[in-house]
Amino acid sequence: MASEAAVPMDSMDKLHGSTDITSFTAYSWNVFRYVGDYLHLFGIVVMLLTIAKNKSVAGLSRSTQILYFLVFVTRYLDLLDHTQSSYLVFFKLTYISSSILILALFYMLDETYDRRNDTCNLAIILMPCATAALLLTSDYTMLEVLWTFSEFVEGFAMVPQYIFCYRERIGKDWGANLYVIMLGGYRVFYALNWIYKKIEMPHYSDVQSWIGGIIEIVFFLDFLNFRFTGNSFLRSMVLTVDTKINEISDRVEMKVLGTSRSLKEEARESQGGEIRRRRKADEGAGESV
């Protein structure tokens, strides 16, 4: 066991096991991991089916989808230089391609996107995650730094969606709520996977993943409490911080650019409302003819 512990594990070993650490490989494939993987996959399928059924992205945060896209493209670069099982290749390619498809659907269905509730400032998430990745990476190679970055970003990837739901108050579609629950459940089962491996292998350590996972699970449990009881320990704090950050961002943009994101959004919403009113007027005129 001592000789196994002495063998370093890079990010690729953490993802799909190492031929040098047979016990790590064996314990990595457990029921908790499988359940987590399929909850993640089914969550994506539910979201795509919901968008297709409604022909709308209402109830969904585009910021969360941007963060997941960044997570996938920075984490799965190992596809380029590691031989992997068909199981892993399938899931990784599915995650990357589905994230691109979802962002394309947001572009195509832009009129249905609710910007008013999707207020999370991504720079406040990405900058600390990039700093943490540089400070806490186990090896200063591009793949390792990007893998560490992806772990921290994933810990906050659902935060914009939670903020969206906190502002929306009442979920308008069961599909969006089911998507959030499945993604949160995926992280809970991955945490059980880490606990199982730690029990079986006391020397096992993956601090970056654990930090991101704990952050995400705390937000998820608070969201469940909010959705089913109406109570939340984090909602007030999260919305207050989000509002303050956006106010500061608007002031900076006003000084530098002479305009701000909020003013642009108000103009866009006003223009969209005018277009909808014209459409209704045209429809009414057509019916009266």
C-alpha positions as CSV (number, residue, x, y, z in Angstrom):
1,M,0.0,0.0,0.0
2,A,2.8,2.4,0.7
3,S,4.3,2.0,-2.7
4,E,0.9,2.6,-4.3
5,A,0.4,5.8,-2.3
6,A,3.8,7.0,-3.4
7,V,2.8,6.9,-7.1
8,P,1.5,10.4,-8.1
9,M,-2.0,10.7,-9.6
10,D,-2.5,13.3,-12.2
11,S,-5.9,14.6,-13.3
12,M,-6.4,11.9,-15.8
13,D,-5.9,9.2,-13.2
14,K,-8.6,10.8,-11.1
15,L,-11.0,10.7,-14.0
16,H,-10.5,7.2,-15.3
17,G,-8.1,5.4,-13.0
18,S,-4.4,4.5,-13.4
19,T,-2.8,1.3,-14.6
20,D,-0.2,1.9,-11.9
21,I,-2.8,2.0,-9.1
22,T,-5.0,-1.0,-9.6
23,S,-6.9,-0.6,-6.4
24,F,-7.9,3.0,-7.4
25,T,-9.1,1.8,-10.8
26,A,-11.2,-1.0,-9.1
27,Y,-12.8,1.2,-6.5
28,S,-13.4,4.1,-9.0
29,W,-16.0,2.0,-10.8
30,N,-18.8,1.7,-8.1
31,V,-22.5,1.9,-8.0
32,F,-22.5,5.5,-6.7
33,R,-20.4,6.7,-9.7
34,Y,-22.7,4.9,-12.2
35,V,-25.9,6.4,-10.6
36,G,-24.3,9.8,-10.6
37,D,-23.3,9.5,-14.3
38,Y,-26.8,8.5,-15.4
39,L,-28.5,11.1,-13.3
40,H,-26.3,13.7,-15.1
41,L,-27.1,12.2,-18.5
42,F,-30.9,12.0,-17.8
43,G,-30.9,15.6,-16.5
44,I,-29.5,16.8,-19.8
45,V,-32.0,14.7,-21.7
46,V,-34.9,16.1,-19.6
47,M,-33.7,19.6,-20.4
48,L,-33.5,19.0,-24.1
49,L,-36.9,17.4,-24.2
50,T,-38.4,20.2,-22.2
51,I,-37.0,22.8,-24.6
52,A,-38.2,20.8,-27.6
53,K,-41.7,20.4,-26.1
54,N,-42.1,24.0,-25.1
55,K,-40.1,25.5,-27.9
56,S,-38.7,27.7,-25.2
57,V,-35.8,28.1,-22.8
58,A,-38.0,29.7,-20.2
59,G,-37.0,28.8,-16.7
60,L,-33.4,28.0,-17.6
61,S,-30.2,30.0,-16.9
62,R,-28.0,30.5,-19.9
63,S,-25.1,31.4,-17.5
64,T,-25.3,27.9,-16.0
65,Q,-25.0,26.4,-19.5
66,I,-22.0,28.6,-20.3
67,L,-20.3,27.4,-17.2
68,Y,-21.0,23.7,-17.9
69,F,-19.7,24.2,-21.4
70,L,-16.4,25.6,-19.9
71,V,-16.3,22.7,-17.5
72,F,-16.6,20.1,-20.2
73,V,-14.1,21.6,-22.7
74,T,-11.4,22.2,-20.1
75,R,-11.8,18.9,-18.3
76,Y,-12.1,16.5,-21.2
77,L,-9.0,17.5,-23.1
78,D,-7.6,14.1,-22.0
79,L,-9.7,12.7,-25.0
80,L,-6.8,14.0,-27.2
81,D,-4.0,12.1,-25.5
82,H,-5.4,9.2,-23.4
83,T,-6.8,5.9,-24.6
84,Q,-10.1,5.4,-22.7
85,S,-13.0,3.0,-22.5
86,S,-15.9,3.5,-24.8
87,Y,-18.1,4.3,-21.7
88,L,-16.0,7.3,-20.8
89,V,-15.6,8.5,-24.4
90,F,-19.4,8.3,-24.9
91,F,-20.2,10.3,-21.8
92,K,-17.5,12.9,-22.4
93,L,-18.4,13.5,-26.1
94,T,-22.1,13.6,-25.1
95,Y,-21.5,16.2,-22.4
96,I,-19.5,18.4,-24.8
97,S,-21.8,18.1,-27.8
98,S,-25.0,18.6,-25.7
99,S,-23.6,21.7,-24.1
100,I,-22.9,23.2,-27.5
101,L,-26.4,22.2,-28.7
102,I,-28.0,23.8,-25.6
103,L,-26.2,27.1,-26.2
104,A,-27.3,27.0,-29.8
105,L,-30.9,26.5,-28.7
106,F,-30.6,29.5,-26.4
107,Y,-29.4,31.5,-29.4
108,M,-32.2,30.2,-31.6
109,L,-34.9,30.7,-29.0
110,D,-33.6,34.0,-27.7
111,E,-37.0,35.6,-27.6
112,T,-38.1,33.1,-24.9
113,Y,-35.0,33.6,-22.7
114,D,-35.8,35.4,-19.4
115,R,-32.8,37.7,-18.9
116,R,-34.4,39.5,-15.9
117,N,-33.9,36.5,-13.7
118,D,-30.5,35.3,-15.1
119,T,-28.5,38.0,-13.3
120,C,-25.4,36.1,-12.1
121,N,-22.2,37.8,-13.0
122,L,-19.9,35.1,-14.5
123,A,-16.7,37.0,-13.9
124,I,-17.2,36.8,-10.2
125,I,-17.2,33.0,-10.5
126,L,-14.5,32.5,-13.2
127,M,-11.8,34.8,-11.8
128,P,-11.7,33.2,-8.3
129,C,-11.8,29.7,-9.9
130,A,-8.9,30.5,-12.2
131,T,-6.9,31.9,-9.3
132,A,-7.7,28.8,-7.2
133,A,-6.7,26.5,-10.1
134,L,-3.3,28.2,-10.3
135,L,-2.7,28.1,-6.6
136,L,-4.0,24.6,-5.9
137,T,-3.1,22.6,-9.0
138,S,-0.9,19.6,-8.2
139,D,1.2,20.0,-11.4
140,Y,1.8,23.1,-13.6
141,T,0.9,21.5,-16.9
142,M,-1.9,22.8,-19.1
143,L,-4.1,19.7,-18.7
144,E,-3.7,19.7,-15.0
145,V,-4.4,23.4,-14.5
146,L,-7.4,23.2,-16.7
147,W,-8.7,20.1,-15.0
148,T,-8.4,21.8,-11.6
149,F,-10.1,24.9,-13.0
150,S,-13.0,22.7,-14.2
151,E,-13.4,21.2,-10.8
152,F,-13.8,24.6,-9.1
153,V,-16.1,26.0,-11.9
154,E,-18.4,22.9,-11.6
155,G,-18.8,23.7,-7.9
156,F,-20.5,27.0,-8.9
157,A,-22.0,26.0,-12.3
158,M,-25.5,25.6,-10.9
159,V,-25.4,28.9,-8.9
160,P,-26.8,31.0,-11.7
161,Q,-29.7,28.5,-12.1
162,Y,-30.4,28.7,-8.4
163,I,-30.3,32.5,-8.5
164,F,-32.7,32.3,-11.5
165,C,-35.1,30.1,-9.5
166,Y,-34.8,32.3,-6.4
167,R,-35.8,35.3,-8.4
168,E,-38.5,33.4,-10.3
169,R,-40.0,32.1,-7.0
170,I,-42.5,29.7,-8.6
171,G,-41.1,27.2,-11.1
172,K,-43.2,27.5,-14.3
173,D,-42.3,24.1,-15.8
174,W,-41.7,20.8,-14.1
175,G,-39.0,20.0,-16.7
176,A,-36.7,22.8,-15.5
177,N,-37.2,21.8,-11.9
178,L,-36.5,18.1,-12.6
179,Y,-33.3,19.1,-14.5
180,V,-32.1,21.0,-11.4
181,I,-32.9,18.1,-9.1
182,M,-31.2,15.6,-11.3
183,L,-28.0,17.7,-11.6
184,G,-27.9,18.1,-7.8
185,G,-28.5,14.4,-7.3
186,Y,-25.6,13.7,-9.6
187,R,-23.3,15.6,-7.4
188,V,-24.7,13.9,-4.2
189,F,-23.9,10.5,-5.6
190,Y,-20.5,11.5,-6.7
191,A,-19.8,12.6,-3.2
192,L,-20.9,9.2,-2.0
193,N,-18.5,7.8,-4.6
194,W,-15.7,9.8,-3.0
195,I,-16.6,8.7,0.5
196,Y,-16.6,5.1,-0.6
197,K,-13.2,5.4,-2.2
198,K,-11.8,7.1,0.9
199,I,-13.1,4.3,3.1
200,E,-11.6,1.6,0.9
201,M,-8.4,3.6,0.2
202,P,-7.4,5.8,3.2
203,H,-4.5,7.4,1.2
204,Y,-6.9,8.5,-1.6
205,S,-7.1,12.3,-1.9
206,D,-8.8,14.6,-4.5
207,V,-9.1,17.9,-2.6
208,Q,-10.0,20.0,-5.7
209,S,-13.0,17.7,-6.5
210,W,-14.1,17.6,-2.9
211,I,-14.1,21.4,-2.5
212,G,-16.2,21.9,-5.7
213,G,-18.6,19.1,-4.7
214,I,-19.2,20.3,-1.2
215,I,-20.0,23.8,-2.5
216,E,-22.4,22.5,-5.0
217,I,-24.2,20.1,-2.6
218,V,-24.7,22.9,0.0
219,F,-26.4,25.0,-2.7
220,F,-28.4,22.1,-3.9
221,L,-29.7,21.1,-0.5
222,D,-30.7,24.7,0.2
223,F,-32.5,24.8,-3.1
224,L,-34.5,21.7,-2.3
225,N,-35.5,23.2,1.0
226,F,-36.6,26.4,-0.8
227,R,-38.5,24.6,-3.5
228,F,-40.4,22.2,-1.3
229,T,-40.9,24.3,1.9
230,G,-40.4,27.9,0.7
231,N,-37.6,28.4,3.2
232,S,-34.0,29.0,2.4
233,F,-30.9,29.8,4.4
234,L,-28.9,31.1,1.4
235,R,-31.5,32.8,-0.8
236,S,-31.4,36.2,0.9
237,M,-27.6,36.2,1.1
238,V,-27.1,35.0,-2.5
239,L,-29.6,37.6,-3.9
240,T,-28.1,40.4,-1.9
241,V,-24.6,39.6,-3.0
242,D,-25.8,39.2,-6.6
243,T,-27.6,42.5,-6.6
244,K,-24.6,44.3,-5.1
245,I,-22.2,42.8,-7.6
246,N,-24.4,43.8,-10.5
247,E,-24.8,47.4,-9.1
248,I,-21.0,47.7,-8.9
249,S,-20.6,46.2,-12.4
250,D,-23.1,48.6,-13.8
251,R,-21.3,51.6,-12.2
252,V,-17.9,50.5,-13.6
253,E,-19.4,49.9,-17.1
254,M,-21.1,53.3,-17.0
255,K,-17.8,55.0,-16.2
256,V,-15.8,53.0,-18.8
257,L,-18.2,52.5,-21.6
258,G,-20.9,55.1,-21.0
259,T,-23.6,52.4,-20.7
260,S,-24.3,49.3,-18.7
261,R,-25.7,45.8,-19.1
262,S,-28.9,46.7,-17.2
263,L,-29.6,49.6,-19.5
264,K,-29.0,47.4,-22.5
265,E,-31.3,44.7,-21.1
266,E,-34.0,47.3,-20.5
267,A,-33.7,48.6,-24.0
268,R,-33.9,45.0,-25.4
269,E,-36.9,44.1,-23.3
270,S,-38.6,47.4,-24.4
271,Q,-37.9,46.6,-28.0
272,G,-39.1,43.1,-27.6
273,G,-42.3,44.3,-25.9
274,E,-43.0,46.7,-28.8
275,I,-42.5,43.9,-31.3
276,R,-44.9,41.7,-29.5
277,R,-47.5,44.5,-29.3
278,R,-47.2,45.1,-33.1
279,R,-47.7,41.4,-33.7
280,K,-50.8,41.3,-31.6
281,A,-52.1,44.4,-33.4
282,D,-51.4,42.8,-36.8
283,E,-53.2,39.6,-35.7
284,G,-56.2,41.6,-34.5
285,A,-56.3,43.5,-37.8
286,G,-56.2,40.3,-39.7
287,E,-59.1,38.8,-37.8
288,S,-61.3,41.9,-38.3
289,V,-60.8,41.9,-42.1
